[in-house]
Amino acid sequence: MSMFCFQCEEASKGFGCTTKGVCGKHSTTAQLQDLLVYLLKGLAIVADEAIQQGQPDTSVGRFIAEALFMTITNANFDDARLEAKIQAIIARRDALKTALNYSSNLDAVNWSGTPDQYNAKAVIVGVLSQMNEDVRSLHELLVYGLKGMAAYVDHAAILGFEKTEINTFIITGLAASLTESDLQTLIGWVLKCGEFGVTAMALLDEANTSTYGNPEITTVNLGVRTNPGILISGHDLKDIEELLQQTAGTGIDVYTHSEMLPAHYYPAFKKYSHFVGNYGNAWWEQDKDFASFNGPILMTTNCITPVKDAYRDRIFTTGQAGWPGALHIADRPQGGTKDFSPLIERAKTCAPPIELEQRHIVGGFAHAQVMALADQVLDAVKSGAIKRFIVMGGCDGRHKQRSYYTDVAKALPKEAVILTAGCAKYRYNKLDLGDINGIPRLLDAGQCNDSYSLAYIALKLKEIFGVKDINELPISYDIAWYEQKAIIVLLALLYLGVKHIRLGPTLPAFLSPNVAKVLIEQFDIKPIGEVEADVRAMMAAA
């Protein structure tokens, strides 16, 4: 095998990618990411020692989060930037060791090498270096949870919101993923990761809503205008804010793509008349969407797919995203803003977007908006007009079996309301599902970054209905997963005690049979099945 990666739902043959990632990453890129994570674990061990000595470096947690974010599926394919980050990790680790006068015989704490040695080292320290499949499974589950948490932490920190206890957990959890091998202890770390996942999601929610206001019910245009445009994809709201500011008055329109759709729900962005609407569909269809858009595209985070010739000279990356050869917009200087002038100048030379459709969709049902409807919701439940809420959050992807989620949405009885967040919504957000007493049957809370709303709504409904166990609520979970942010959402739900979650389109390849058995026995996690049978079971609370 020239590589081994099984961190996403598309792991080849349900086992793992061994020559080239289904995501498009080459073996060299996969190996660099393996080495980067390994060395981050070494840095985490040294940083944990600093904490134990009462000399914490408060910037290390943020640094680790940024570096982990680069390794999330479909975030960064740029080997040069990965190599630069590896060098930065080694330098930071060694400087902290010197400051602490710390020594260790652990290889991850000591290894240094030149770039021409990176790939050979990565083969030795990659995922399969842990021979015990159950220990390996729990190590990876913890690491993937931390990767998802790191994405939320990075977004919040960009807006000036950080919590020391979260950064400390990222450090200690990552260290444990290298040094701990007791299965019960590792299961405890995994559930602890879910607990801090809830805290991290709440922090990001606070950062977004404090900065841009609470999302509100919004009708979003899916058509185009006749001006040249810039298309922004990914998840970062600070980037879209600065892009809107810099394009105001230029005659250039700004459109969202995929997970940026929910930016339209925030009050702060509604003042921009050139913020036109959403263009295209979920991330995995970007090759077609980007080709027809005509103007420049800005990828702010994952998910970027292999870049096609049709738009190669129009795609830009920023933040933790990267593609070899794409122009990268540098991080904002402290107290300053990013410079998006290269996109603006490029847009001025481009034709307007080709229209894909003429219609509108409605969203903006994050927790504050849903709670504003609490009396209506309660009355509808008491009257029987609403019999069940079905949480269908998570990710979309190329897998043909994901049509299951479209079919479930169509098959649910008219007394069921769908709660969603994340790009999974693209499987059903253009269906005409109607409403129940004025309450739409599809309530879109926003990005996967807004998944806290789904937990918050459930906890508030628990209070409203006066039940002791969250599983007594009329809520079923039918979750689609793809990458590591979905993993931290899953772990957060497990920490909150949610059971009977259906997970698909396949169970994670990184779950060993024994670890999968533990999750099934403790939480009744189950694979998705036949549509009609699953719908009947969910409506019957099974």
N, C-alpha and C positions, 0 to 999 in steps of 0.2 A: 504494500500500500504506500503510495506517495504522500498520502494525507489521511487523517481520519477526523471527521466532524459529524456530530449527530445532535447539534444543539437546536435545530429547528424542526418543524413538522414535516418538511420535505426531505428529511434524511433518506438517502437513496435506498430503495427496497425495504424501507422501514428499519434499516440497520444502521447506515451511516454512509457518508460520501467518502470514497477512498482514492479517487483519482482527480476529480474536479467537483466542486460544490454544485449542487442543483441551483444554488443562488447565483452561480457564475464565478465564484472566486477560484483562482488557480491554487495549486498545491503550495506554491511558495507563499502566497498570501495567508493561507490557512496555517502554515507552519509559523510564520511571523506572529500571527495572532496567538497561537499556542505559547510561543516563547514570551510574548508580552504578558499574558496572563500569569505564567509561571513566575516571572520576575516581579510582577505586582504582588504575588503572594509573599515573596521574599521581602519586599518593601513593607508589606503589611506586618510581617513578623517583627521587623525592626521598629516600626511605628508603634506596635503594641508594646514592645519593651519600653519605649519612651513614655507611653501612658503609665505603665507599671512603675516607672521611676519618678513619676510626677513631673515629667518634662515633655508633655505632648506637643507635637508640631501640629497646630490647628489647621494648617493648609494641606496636610497630607491626604485627609479624607476626600477633599474636593479634587485633588490631583488624581487620586485613584479612581474616583467616579468618572472623571473625564476620560481617562485611559480605558476603563472597562467599556464605556459607551462606544468607543471606536470598534470594539469587537462584536457588538450586537449584529445579528444577521442583516445583511444588506445596508450596513452603515458605511464602511470604509474599505475600499479595494486598492488603496494607493500604498504600494509597498514602501515607497520612499518616506511617507509620513509615518508608517508603522515603524520603520527602522529608526527614525528620529525620536519617536516616542520611547522605544526600547532604550536608546542611549540616554534619554532624559530620566527614565526610571532608574537605571544603573547609577547615574550621577547623583540622583536624589537619595537613593538607598545608601550609597557609600558616604555621602556627606553626613547623613543622620547617624550612621555607624560611628563615624569619627567623633561627632559631637557627643555621643553617648559613651564613647570608649567601649563599644559593644563588639563582642566576638561570638561566633557560632560556627559549628561544623556543618550547618545546612547548606547545601549547594545553592539553593535559591537565594540565600543571603550573601553568597560569596562570588557567584559566577560572573565573570565579565568576559566579553569577547568582541571581536571585530565583526562588522557586517557580513564578511564572507564566511563566518563561523555560525551565523544565526540559524540557518536552516538545519545544519547537521545537529546542533544542540536541540532544536525544537523537536526533532524526531525522537530524541531520547527522553524528553520531559513532557511530551504531549499527553493527551487524554488517556491513552492506553498504557502509560507508564505505571498506573495503578492496576495491579494484576487482579485484585479481588473485585469481582464485578459488582457486588453490593456496596462496598466502600466507594468504588468508582461512581456508581449510580448516585449515591447520596452526596459525594463531593460535587459532582456536576450539577445536581439539582440545586445545591446551595449556591454554587458559582453562578448559575443561570438566573436564580432569584436575585442575587446581588447585581448582576448585569442590568436586569430590569429596574431594580431600585436605583442604580447609578444613573440611569436615564432620567428618572423623575427628579433625583437630587440635582443633577446638572441643570435641568430646566429651571428649577426653583432658585438655584444659586445665581443664575444669570439675571434673575429679577431681584436679587438681593436678599433672598430668604434661605437661611441655613439653620440647621440644628446640630449642635455638637454631638448629641447622643446618636443621631443617625450616622454621621461620619465615623464616629467611634465604632459603631456596630459594623459598618462596612469593613473597617480595618480588622477587627477581631474575627469577624465571620470569614473573611478571606484568608486570614492566617489559619483558622481552624480547618479550612478546606484543604490545607497542605499537611497539617500536623496531626489531625485527629483521625482515628481509624475505628473507634468503638461505634458500632451501629446505633445503639440507643442514644448515645451522646450526639451523633450526627443527626438523628431524627429530631432531637431537641433543637439543634442549631437551625434546621430547616424550618421548623415551626416558629422559632424566634425570628427568622428572616421574614415570615409572614406577618408577625406582629410589627416589626419595624417597617414592613412594606405599607401597612395601613398608615403609620405615622408619616412616611415619606409621601404617600399619595395625598394625605390631608395637608401636608406642607405645600405641595405643588398647587393644590386647589386654593389654598390661602394666597399663595403668590399670584396666581392668575386672576382671581376674583378681586383681590385688593388693588391690583394694578390696572385691570381692564374692566372691572365691574362684573356683576353676576350675569351669566348667559341668560338671554330672554328669548321667548318665542319669536322666531324669525323666518320669513319666507326668503329663500335663496334662489336667485336666478341661475339657470343652467345654460342660457343662451349667451351670445356674444354681441359686442358692438363693433363699430367700424374703425376704431383706433387701434394702433399697434399695442401689444400687451406684453406683460411679464407674468409668467406662471410660477407660483411658489408652492413647493411641496415639502413634505416632512411634517414637523410638529412644532417648531420653535416660534412662539408668539412675539418675542422681542424682535426677531428678524423681520416679521411681517410689519410690525409697528414702524421700524426704521425704514423699511422699503416704502411703505405708504407715505411717510413723511418726505422722503427724498424724491418720490415721483409726483408729488402734488404739484399741479400747475404745468407739468411737462407735456401733457397731451397723451400720456401713456396710461393705459388701464392696467389694473392688477387683478389677476384671477387666482383663486386657490385651486389646489389639486389634492385629491385623496384625503389624508388626515388633516389637511389644513382647512377643509370645509367648515369645521366648527368655529373658525375665527370670525365668521360672519355673525355668530350669535352674541359676541361681546359688544357691549354698548360703545366702548372706546373707539372701535373701528368704524362705526356707522357714520361718523362725520365725514368720511372720505368719499366724495362723490365718484371718484375713479376706482373705487373698490367694487368691481362689477358683479362678480358671482363665482361660481365653481365650474371648473372645466374638466370633463372626463370622468373617469371612474376610479376604481381601487388601484393601488400601487402597481400591481402586477401587469396592468394593461398600459403602463406608461409609455412603452415603445410606440404604440399607436397614437396615444394622446399627445405625446411630445412632438411627434412628427407632424401632426396636423395643426398644432398650436401656432407654428411659424415663428413666434418670438422666443426670447431667451427664457430659460428655466432655471430656477434656483432651488437646489436640494439643500435643505437646512439640517436634516438628520436622515436616519433610515426612513423610507426604504428606497434605495437606488438600485436599479437593475442594470445589467450590462448595456452600455451606451451604444446606440446604433448610429450609423453614418448619417442618417437623415437629420439628426439634431446634434451631432458631435460638437460642432462649432458654436452651439448655442446653450450648452449646459454648463452651469456654474455650481460649485459646492461651497459650503461654509460650515462652521462649527466642527462637529466630529465626523461629518460626512466627507467622503473622498472617492474620487475616481481618477486613475492615472491619465494625465493629459488634460483633465478638466481644469479650468481656471478656478483657483480657490480664493474666496474672499476671506481676508485675514480677520482674526478675532478683533473685536473692538478694543481700542486702548482704554486704560482705566479712566472712567469718567467721560469717555467719548462714545462714538457710534461707529458702526461698520460703514465702509465706503462701498456703496452699491452703484457707483457711477459707471463701472464697466458694463453692467447689465442695462443701465439706462441708455447709454450710447449705442449699445448693440440693438436695443429695441427700436430705436429711431430709424434703423435701416431695414426693419422687418415689416412684412405684410401683416395685416390683422389676422387673428385666429380664424381658422375654418370652423364654422358652426357645426357642432355634433348633434345638438338637440335644442328644441324650444319648449321649455317647461320650467316649473318651479318645484322646489321641495321645501318642507317645513321642518325645522329643528329648534334646538335651544332648550331642551327639557333637562337641564342640570338640576341639582338638588334644590336650589332656591326657588326655581320656577315650579318644580313639582310640588314642593311644600306649600307654595302659594295656592295650589289647586287641591290641597289636602282635604278640605271639607267636601269638595265635589267627589274626590276619589273615595273617601270614606262612605259617602251616601251611595255611590255606585256599587261598592262592595256589599254594603248592608242590604241593598235592594236586590242583589244578585245580578245586576247588569254587568258587573265585572266579577268573574269567577276566579280568574287566575292571572298573575303577572308572570311572564316568561322572560328571564334575563338571557338575552342572546348577544352578549358583548363579545369582544375579542377581535380576532384578525381575519382578514380574507387571504386568499392565496390561489395558486393555479390549480390545485388538486380538483379533479372533476367531481369528486365526491362532495365537494363543498356546495354543490347544487342542493344538497340535503337541506341547507339552511333556508334557501329560497322556498323549497317545498314545504318545510315546516311552517314558515310564515304564512303561506297560502292555506295550509291545512288547519291551522289553529281555528277553533270556533270563534264566533263573533263576540263571545264574552271574555276573550283573552286579550291582554294588553302586552305588547313587547317593550321591554326596557333594553336599550342598547347603548354601547359606547365602543369606539374603535372602528376600524375599517371593515369589520364584519358586516356593518350595516349596508354596504354596497350590494350585498346579496338580496336585499329586500327593501331598501329605502325609496325605491321608485315604484313600488307596488301601491295600488289604491286599496288600502286596508280599512278606510273609513274611520269612524269614531264611535265612542260610547257616551251618549249624553254630552256631547261636546268635547270629550277627552279623546284625542287621537289615539288610535290603537297602536301606533308606533311612536314611542317617546325616545328621541335621540338625545343623549346627554352630552355627546361630543366625541373627542378623541379617545384613544386608549389612555392618554394622559389624564383624562377626566373620569377614569373608572371609579375614583373615590365616590362620585355621585351615586353609583349603583349600590355601594356599601352603605353610604349615608342614608339613602332612601329606605333601604331595608331596615336599618337600625331605627329610623324614625317611625316607620310603619310598625315596628315591634312595640314602640312606646304607645302609638296611637291605638293599636289593637289590644294592648295590655297583655301580651303573651310573654312567657318567660324564656322560651326557646325560639331562636330565629327560624328554626325549621318548622314551627307551627304556623308561620305566615303563609298566605296563599301565593307563594313565589316558588317557581321552579327555575333551574339553571341549565341552560343548553349552550355551552361555551365553545366557541371556535378559537383554536390557538394556532399560532404560527411561530412567533419568536419569543425572546426572553422577557419582554414587558408583560406578555400574557402569563408567563410563569410566575412573576411576582404577584400579579392579580390573583392567580389561582391560590398561591400560598397565603395571601391575605384573606381570601374567603375561607380557607381551611382554618386559619387562626381564629376567625370570627365564629367558627363552629358550624359553618354551612356544610350540609351533607347532601347526598344524592345528586351531585353534579354530573351531568353528561358532558363528556369532553371529546372533541373530534376535530377533524375527520378521522384522526388516528390517535392512539395514545402515544406519548413521547417515547422515542427509541432509546433514550438514555435511562429509562426506568427498567432496572433489572426485574426479572420475575418476582423475586422476593420483595423488593421495594414496592413494586406495583401491588403485590398482595397486601402489604401493610396499609397502603392508601385505600385500597378497596375495602378492606375489613374495618378500618377505623372511620372512614368518611364516605363509604359507598360511592366512590368515584366509579363511573361506568362509561364504556365507549358508547358512541351514538349507535342507533340501530335502524330499523325500518321506520320510515317517517310516520305512518299512521299509528303504529304501535307506540312509538315514542310520544306522539301527541296525546294519545289516550292515557298513557302512563303519567305524563306531566300534569294533565288536567285532573288526574285522580291523586295527585301528590305522591306519586311513586317514582 
